[in-house]
Amino acid sequence: FAYLKFVYADDPFFARPRSLFTIHNLAYQGLFEKDVLGRIGLPESLFNMNDLEFFGKVNTLKAGILYATGVTTVSPRYSREIQTAEFGCGLDGLLRHRAGALNGILNGVDYRDWDPATDRLIPRNFGPADLAGKKECREELCRMFGLPEPADLPVAGMVTRLAGQKGLDIVCEALDSLLGLGLALVILGTGDQKIQDFLLAARKRHPVRIGIKIAFDERIAHTIYAGSDIFLIPSRYEPCGLAQMYAMKYGTVPVVRATGGLDDSVQEFDARAGSGNGFKFDEAAAGPFLEAVARSVRIFRRPAEWRKIVRNAMAADFSWERSAAAYLALYEKIAAAA
């Protein structure tokens, strides 16, 4: 984007092209020392606060926000969040300045890889019309993690990076109370050593209620999505998130913090109206997280209502066709701009 504006500005070939910059995670900004400008052929005069300078560094992500014709994020809510001090990572003022060029488009899922009706990595296929295969996946999931299958308790699953950004510190703080709600918990992931050690120690204290695998394994991940009843995503921030979309397709009800794409894709279940596909909480803290999980456990104990929310979740459409249509419309709008 900086090259288009400052290096090729007089080249007739580049006189008309429009550009679009997509931000996935604003926290990763590409910071370099000042001398990088000369080495990559950009004017050193750009090292000022109105261009690429950012707290004494060259910020390459800032260049995209400044110079692209349009800017997108991977969910509508994240596009609003990054204009605040809490989520803006020091660039919120610039993003507010460019708010008219900023759009949020929710990511999509490739259902060729994530569909319980055709998934070759799960023990038995199933669909919304016949959930018998999900029960078999639940049985296999418990065997994988060395847990007795809890006949009348929900199994909550997580497939995640073990990090504070993903809310694992909240899970650790709430763990005993979480088990007190009456559920079993399985977690697959790697990450922060302190979190790993805490979870492994908890597994020793609660061998029939907690299953932990410090790894990443695609077959186990798919089995968690297919075999769990509830899927936990207590992220502190989440630009989009795909895990909640995978979980819903497999009839596994998400409990998420209402941030970024989690908020855009999960609607709180309303038992009276029979609407909604999951459960949400606002504050990134143990108390609100536990309250949301408790709501999910209560509905799990009401079979008719639980069947309704499971089918609502499975009916949600997060295919790339919808996202691609939104991108195409934006491309056409940008291309038509004077």
C-alpha positions as CSV (number, residue, x, y, z in Angstrom):
1,F,0.0,0.0,0.0
2,A,2.9,2.4,0.8
3,Y,4.6,1.4,-2.5
4,L,1.4,2.2,-4.5
5,K,1.2,5.6,-2.8
6,F,4.9,6.7,-2.6
7,V,6.9,4.6,-5.1
8,Y,4.6,4.0,-8.0
9,A,2.4,7.1,-7.8
10,D,3.7,8.4,-11.1
11,D,3.4,5.1,-12.9
12,P,0.4,5.2,-15.3
13,F,-0.2,1.5,-14.8
14,F,-0.9,2.1,-11.1
15,A,-3.0,5.3,-11.5
16,R,-6.3,3.6,-11.1
17,P,-6.0,0.4,-9.0
18,R,-8.0,0.4,-5.7
19,S,-6.8,-1.7,-2.8
20,L,-8.3,-3.5,0.2
21,F,-6.5,-4.4,3.4
22,T,-7.8,-7.1,5.7
23,I,-6.9,-7.1,9.4
24,H,-7.1,-10.4,11.1
25,N,-5.6,-9.8,14.5
26,L,-4.7,-6.2,15.2
27,A,-2.3,-7.2,18.0
28,Y,0.2,-8.4,15.4
29,Q,1.5,-5.3,13.7
30,G,4.9,-5.9,12.1
31,L,7.2,-3.5,13.9
32,F,10.7,-2.7,12.7
33,E,13.5,-0.3,13.3
34,K,13.6,3.0,11.3
35,D,16.4,1.9,9.0
36,V,14.1,-0.7,7.4
37,L,12.5,2.1,5.2
38,G,15.7,2.7,3.3
39,R,16.4,-1.0,3.0
40,I,13.0,-1.8,1.4
41,G,12.9,1.3,-0.9
42,L,10.5,3.5,0.9
43,P,11.1,7.2,1.7
44,E,12.7,7.8,5.1
45,S,10.5,10.8,5.4
46,L,7.6,8.4,6.2
47,F,9.1,8.0,9.7
48,N,6.7,10.5,11.3
49,M,3.6,10.0,13.5
50,N,1.3,10.9,10.6
51,D,2.7,8.1,8.5
52,L,4.5,4.9,9.6
53,E,6.2,5.9,12.9
54,F,4.6,4.2,15.9
55,F,6.3,4.6,19.3
56,G,9.7,4.8,17.8
57,K,9.2,1.9,15.3
58,V,8.0,1.5,11.8
59,N,4.6,-0.1,11.9
60,T,3.8,-2.0,8.7
61,L,0.2,-2.7,9.7
62,K,-0.4,1.0,10.1
63,A,0.6,1.5,6.5
64,G,-2.2,-0.8,5.4
65,I,-4.8,1.1,7.5
66,L,-3.5,4.5,6.3
67,Y,-3.0,3.9,2.6
68,A,-5.5,1.2,1.4
69,T,-8.7,2.3,-0.3
70,G,-10.7,0.1,2.1
71,V,-10.0,-1.8,5.2
72,T,-11.8,-4.9,6.5
73,T,-11.8,-7.1,9.6
74,V,-13.0,-10.7,9.9
75,S,-16.2,-9.8,11.8
76,P,-18.5,-6.8,12.1
77,R,-18.2,-6.5,15.9
78,Y,-14.4,-6.7,15.7
79,S,-14.4,-3.7,13.3
80,R,-16.2,-1.7,16.0
81,E,-14.1,-3.0,18.9
82,I,-10.8,-2.0,17.4
83,Q,-11.9,1.6,17.3
84,T,-11.9,1.6,21.1
85,A,-8.9,1.9,23.5
86,E,-9.6,-1.6,24.9
87,F,-9.1,-3.4,21.6
88,G,-7.3,-0.9,19.4
89,C,-3.7,-1.8,20.4
90,G,-2.7,1.8,20.1
91,L,-4.3,2.3,16.6
92,D,-7.8,3.0,17.7
93,G,-7.5,6.8,16.9
94,L,-6.4,6.0,13.4
95,L,-9.1,3.4,12.9
96,R,-11.7,5.9,14.1
97,H,-10.3,8.4,11.6
98,R,-10.8,5.8,8.8
99,A,-14.1,4.5,10.1
100,G,-15.8,5.4,6.8
101,A,-13.5,2.9,4.9
102,L,-13.7,0.2,7.6
103,N,-16.0,-2.9,7.1
104,G,-16.4,-6.1,9.0
105,I,-17.2,-9.3,7.1
106,L,-17.5,-12.6,9.1
107,N,-15.2,-15.4,8.1
108,G,-16.7,-18.6,6.6
109,V,-16.3,-22.3,7.1
110,D,-15.5,-24.9,4.5
111,Y,-18.2,-27.5,5.1
112,R,-16.4,-29.9,2.8
113,D,-14.1,-30.5,5.8
114,W,-16.5,-29.7,8.6
115,D,-19.7,-31.6,8.2
116,P,-20.8,-34.4,10.6
117,A,-22.7,-36.1,7.7
118,T,-19.5,-36.7,5.7
119,D,-16.6,-36.3,8.2
120,R,-14.2,-39.3,7.9
121,L,-12.4,-38.4,11.2
122,I,-15.3,-39.1,13.5
123,P,-16.5,-42.5,14.7
124,R,-19.9,-42.2,13.1
125,N,-21.6,-39.7,10.8
126,F,-24.8,-38.0,11.7
127,G,-27.1,-35.1,10.9
128,P,-29.9,-33.0,12.4
129,A,-32.6,-35.5,11.4
130,D,-30.8,-38.4,13.2
131,L,-28.5,-37.6,16.1
132,A,-27.8,-41.3,17.0
133,G,-24.3,-41.0,15.6
134,K,-23.5,-38.1,17.9
135,K,-24.1,-40.4,20.9
136,E,-21.6,-42.8,19.5
137,C,-19.1,-40.0,19.0
138,R,-19.6,-38.9,22.6
139,E,-18.9,-42.5,23.8
140,E,-15.7,-42.6,21.8
141,L,-14.6,-39.1,23.0
142,C,-14.9,-40.3,26.6
143,R,-12.8,-43.4,25.8
144,M,-10.2,-41.2,24.1
145,F,-9.8,-39.2,27.3
146,G,-10.1,-42.1,29.7
147,L,-13.3,-40.8,31.2
148,P,-16.4,-42.9,32.1
149,E,-19.2,-41.6,30.0
150,P,-21.5,-39.4,32.2
151,A,-25.0,-40.7,31.4
152,D,-26.9,-37.6,32.7
153,L,-24.2,-35.0,32.7
154,P,-23.1,-32.8,29.8
155,V,-19.6,-33.2,28.3
156,A,-18.0,-29.8,27.7
157,G,-15.1,-29.6,25.2
158,M,-12.4,-27.2,24.2
159,V,-10.0,-27.2,21.3
160,T,-7.7,-24.2,21.8
161,R,-4.4,-22.6,22.3
162,L,-3.7,-22.6,26.0
163,A,-3.3,-18.9,26.5
164,G,-4.7,-15.9,28.3
165,Q,-6.1,-14.4,25.1
166,K,-8.2,-17.6,24.8
167,G,-9.5,-17.2,28.3
168,L,-7.8,-20.2,29.7
169,D,-6.9,-18.2,32.9
170,I,-10.6,-17.8,33.4
171,V,-11.2,-21.5,33.0
172,C,-8.4,-22.3,35.5
173,E,-9.8,-19.8,38.0
174,A,-13.3,-21.2,37.6
175,L,-12.4,-24.9,37.3
176,D,-13.7,-26.3,40.6
177,S,-16.9,-24.3,40.4
178,L,-17.2,-25.4,36.7
179,L,-17.2,-29.0,37.8
180,G,-19.6,-28.2,40.6
181,L,-22.2,-27.3,37.9
182,G,-22.3,-31.0,37.0
183,L,-20.3,-31.6,33.8
184,A,-17.3,-33.4,32.5
185,L,-14.6,-31.4,30.7
186,V,-12.2,-32.4,27.9
187,I,-9.5,-30.1,26.6
188,L,-7.1,-30.5,23.6
189,G,-4.4,-27.9,23.0
190,T,-0.9,-26.6,23.7
191,G,0.5,-23.3,24.9
192,D,1.5,-21.6,28.1
193,Q,3.4,-23.9,30.4
194,K,1.8,-22.7,33.6
195,I,-1.7,-23.3,32.2
196,Q,-0.6,-26.8,30.9
197,D,0.8,-27.7,34.4
198,F,-2.4,-26.4,36.1
199,L,-4.7,-28.4,33.9
200,L,-2.6,-31.6,34.2
201,A,-2.6,-31.2,38.0
202,A,-6.4,-30.7,37.9
203,R,-6.7,-33.9,35.9
204,K,-5.0,-35.8,38.7
205,R,-7.4,-34.4,41.2
206,H,-10.5,-35.1,39.1
207,P,-9.6,-38.2,37.0
208,V,-13.2,-39.1,36.2
209,R,-14.3,-35.5,35.3
210,I,-11.4,-33.9,33.4
211,G,-9.6,-35.1,30.4
212,I,-6.5,-33.2,29.1
213,K,-4.4,-33.8,26.0
214,I,-1.4,-31.4,25.6
215,A,-1.1,-31.8,21.8
216,F,-2.8,-31.0,18.6
217,D,-4.4,-34.0,16.8
218,E,-6.9,-33.5,14.0
219,R,-8.8,-36.7,14.7
220,I,-9.2,-35.9,18.3
221,A,-10.2,-32.3,17.5
222,H,-13.0,-33.5,15.2
223,T,-14.2,-36.0,17.8
224,I,-14.4,-33.3,20.4
225,Y,-16.5,-31.1,18.1
226,A,-18.7,-34.1,17.3
227,G,-18.9,-35.8,20.7
228,S,-19.2,-32.9,23.2
229,D,-22.5,-31.5,24.2
230,I,-21.2,-28.0,25.0
231,F,-18.2,-26.1,23.6
232,L,-16.5,-23.4,25.7
233,I,-14.8,-20.3,24.2
234,P,-14.2,-17.7,26.9
235,S,-11.8,-15.6,24.8
236,R,-10.8,-12.2,26.0
237,Y,-10.9,-11.1,22.4
238,E,-11.6,-13.0,19.2
239,P,-11.4,-11.3,15.8
240,C,-13.6,-14.0,14.3
241,G,-13.3,-17.4,15.7
242,L,-14.1,-20.6,13.8
243,A,-14.4,-23.0,16.6
244,Q,-18.0,-21.9,17.5
245,M,-19.0,-22.4,13.8
246,Y,-17.5,-25.9,13.7
247,A,-19.2,-26.8,17.0
248,M,-22.6,-25.6,15.9
249,K,-22.4,-27.7,12.7
250,Y,-21.8,-30.7,14.8
251,G,-24.7,-30.0,17.2
252,T,-22.4,-28.9,20.0
253,V,-23.8,-25.8,21.8
254,P,-21.3,-23.0,22.2
255,V,-20.8,-20.9,25.4
256,V,-18.8,-17.9,24.4
257,R,-17.7,-14.5,25.5
258,A,-19.6,-11.8,23.6
259,T,-16.7,-10.4,21.7
260,G,-15.7,-10.1,18.0
261,G,-17.0,-12.8,15.7
262,L,-18.2,-14.9,18.7
263,D,-20.8,-12.3,19.3
264,D,-21.7,-12.0,15.7
265,S,-22.3,-15.7,15.2
266,V,-23.8,-16.9,18.5
267,Q,-27.3,-15.8,19.5
268,E,-28.4,-16.3,23.1
269,F,-30.9,-19.1,23.4
270,D,-34.5,-18.0,24.3
271,A,-36.4,-21.0,25.6
272,R,-39.8,-19.4,25.3
273,A,-39.3,-18.3,21.7
274,G,-37.2,-21.4,20.8
275,S,-34.7,-19.2,19.2
276,G,-30.9,-18.9,19.5
277,N,-28.0,-21.2,19.1
278,G,-25.8,-20.8,22.2
279,F,-25.0,-18.9,25.3
280,K,-23.0,-15.7,25.9
281,F,-21.5,-13.6,28.6
282,D,-20.0,-10.1,28.5
283,E,-17.4,-9.6,31.1
284,A,-14.1,-11.6,30.8
285,A,-14.3,-13.0,34.3
286,A,-15.0,-16.2,36.1
287,G,-18.4,-15.2,37.5
288,P,-20.1,-14.3,34.2
289,F,-18.5,-17.3,32.5
290,L,-19.9,-19.7,35.2
291,E,-23.3,-18.1,34.9
292,A,-23.4,-18.7,31.1
293,V,-22.2,-22.3,31.5
294,A,-24.9,-22.8,34.2
295,R,-27.6,-21.7,31.8
296,S,-26.4,-24.2,29.3
297,V,-26.4,-27.0,31.9
298,R,-29.9,-26.1,32.9
299,I,-31.2,-26.4,29.4
300,F,-29.3,-29.6,28.8
301,R,-31.4,-31.1,31.6
302,R,-34.6,-30.2,29.7
303,P,-34.4,-32.6,26.7
304,A,-37.0,-31.0,24.5
305,E,-35.4,-27.5,24.8
306,W,-31.9,-29.0,24.3
307,R,-33.0,-30.7,21.1
308,K,-34.3,-27.4,19.9
309,I,-31.1,-25.5,20.6
310,V,-29.0,-28.3,19.0
311,R,-31.1,-28.2,15.8
312,N,-30.9,-24.4,15.8
313,A,-27.1,-24.6,16.0
314,M,-26.9,-27.2,13.2
315,A,-29.1,-25.1,11.0
316,A,-26.8,-22.0,11.2
317,D,-25.1,-21.2,7.9
318,F,-21.6,-19.9,8.0
319,S,-20.6,-21.1,4.6
320,W,-18.0,-19.1,2.5
321,E,-20.7,-18.5,-0.1
322,R,-22.2,-15.8,2.2
323,S,-18.9,-14.2,3.1
324,A,-17.7,-14.3,-0.5
325,A,-20.8,-12.5,-1.7
326,A,-20.1,-9.7,0.9
327,Y,-16.5,-9.4,-0.2
328,L,-17.6,-9.2,-3.9
329,A,-20.0,-6.4,-3.1
330,L,-17.3,-4.5,-1.3
331,Y,-14.8,-5.1,-4.1
332,E,-17.3,-3.6,-6.6
333,K,-18.0,-0.6,-4.3
334,I,-14.3,0.1,-3.9
335,A,-13.6,-0.3,-7.7
336,A,-16.4,2.1,-8.5
337,A,-15.1,4.8,-6.1
338,A,-13.8,7.9,-7.7
